[in-house]
Amino acid sequence: MKHTKAWIGAGAAAVAAAGAVATMGAASADHDNEAPITGDALEQASSAALEHTGGGTVTGTEVGDEEGFYEVEVTLDDGTQVDVHLDKDFTVLGDESDGAGDDEESGD
């Protein structure tokens, strides 16, 4: 009887672990499927971000950002990348700079 209880306990632990892994995988998958900003919202978000940074080029956008409703990536003339976080009314909430010349995708 003791062995049966041990197997049931081990099985329950395995199911709980699998559920935790599945939940983390789903959260990670949502982050990988970041939707770009489109339409009029793209124009408004880009304008707000460029005004905030004082210029540059919009090089990426995202709806549903962790730090705000929108995120606009701006690359400045010196190569610095700035992620500008906006609320749903296009008000700047803050920004994060990746530094001059940093390129996350190439691993530099």
N, C-alpha and C positions, 0 to 999 in steps of 0.2 A: 504494500500500500504506500510506503514511503517513496518508492521509486515512481509511482504514478503521479504523486503530488509534485515531485521534482520535475518530471517531464511537463506537467501542466504549467508550473511556474516558469520553466525555461521557455515554453511555447508562448506564454503571455508576454514575457520580456522581449522575445524576438518580434512579436507583432507590434509591440510598443516602439521598438527601435526602428522597425520598417516604416511605421507611421511618421516618426520624427524625420527620417531621411526623406520620405516622400514630400512632407511639408516644406522642408528646406529646399528640395529640388524645385518645387512649384514656385516658391518665392524667388529663387534664382532665375528660373525661366521667365518670370514676369519682368525681371530687371533686364534680361537679354533682349526682350521684345519691346524696347522703348520706341514709342510712336513719335514721329517728328511733328512739329507744329505745322499746320497747313492753313491756307486761305487768308482771310483778313487777320486772324489771330497771329499768323506768321509775321505779317507786316507790322502789327502793333508791338509784338514782343521784340522783334528785331530793332525797331525804332527806339524803344525804351532802353534796350541793352546797349545800343550804340551811343545813345545820349549819355548813359551812365559811365561808359568806358572812355568817352571822348573821341570815339572813332574806332577804326579797325574794320575787320571783315567778319561777317557771321559765317562760321564754319560748321555749325551743328545746332540742332534744336531738339527739345524733348518735351512732351506733355506728360504730366504725372511725375515730376521730379520729386526726389525724397525731401529736398529742402524748400520746395515751393510748388506751385501749380505748373509753372513753365521753367525751363532752363534754356538759355541761349549761350552757346559757346562763341566767344569773339576772339579772333586772333589779331593782336595788335601789330603795328608795323615792325616792332622789334622782335617779333616771334612769340611773345608772351601770349599764352592762352588764358582767357578769363571766362569762367562759367558764371553767368549772371542769373540769379534766381528771382523769379517774379511770382506774384500772386495772380489769381484769376482776373484781376482788374488791371494787370500789367504794371503794378507798382513794384519797384525793386525792393526785394527783401534782403539782399546781400550778394556777395560774390566770392569766388575762390579763384586764386591765380595759380596756374600750373608752373609758372616761371618761364623765363625767356629761353626759347629753343627746345624746351622739353617736348618730346613726342612720345606719348604713352604707347601708341600702337607699334612703333618701330623698336621700342625698347632702348632708345638712346638715353 
